Amino acid sequence: MGARTVRDAWDALVSLAALNFIWFALSLTVVLLPPATVAMFEATNQLARGRQVEAVEYLGAVRRQFLRSWAWALLNAVVIGLLVVSVVFYDRPEPWAAAVRSLFLLATFAWLVAQLMVWPYVFEQDEPSLRRAIRNALLTVLGAPVFSIMIGAIVAAVLVVSAVLLVPVAFMTTAFLCLLGSHAVRDRLVAFGKRPLPRSPDDADQWPAEASEARDR
């Protein structure tokens, strides 16, 4: 999964860098940050299928995903806000409080990792549903904790490098993480038996066109 993400990112380096720079410019407006992020998920999902997205298509997705992306962003603001308040509230010396705080920290981790897979799940559905995608993403995190920890570790490493170097934030970070989310979902769909295996070892990261849509979940 990680190797496929790196390989796809390298093969589409120029187009991904261009899309990421557009994302960076749009995100500075704040208002366009959620739709620009969701549009990046859509573009990288297409890349994971073997098709590159042009800038015009990306901007069209920004417009098309505006309302749904803000619904997702507001939900995240509420959930993350509640989790952070809970973690701070239970920051006490009592042993029971430390145990409860640990549970909320785990819940925060699970929620954040799940958000990387929400939109890839949306774009893999025959009938896109944000609610169902959120459920599937959370079930994926809970059902495959080791896999989720690996995803979290990769994301943390990428964010640390980006924070130190700064330049990747504008030119690759968001695109790479969104692509990672798409490959993570596609990997789990195979593991859960919802998608057929690639046809041969030679095209291990290529998916048959007739199987590009997910089965019923």
Buried (B, 14 or more C-beta within 10 A) or exposed (E): BBEBBBEBBEEBEEBBBBBBBBBBEBBEEEEBBBBBBBBBBBBBBBBBBBEBBEEEBBBBBBEBBBEBBBEBBEBBEEBBEEBEEBBEEBEEEEEEEEEBBEEBBEBBBBBBBBBBBBBBBBBBBEEEBBEBBBBBBBBBBEEBEEBBEBBBEBBEEBBEEBEEEEEBBBBBBBBBBBBBBBBBBBBBBEEBEBBEEBEEEEEEBEBEEEBEEBBEB
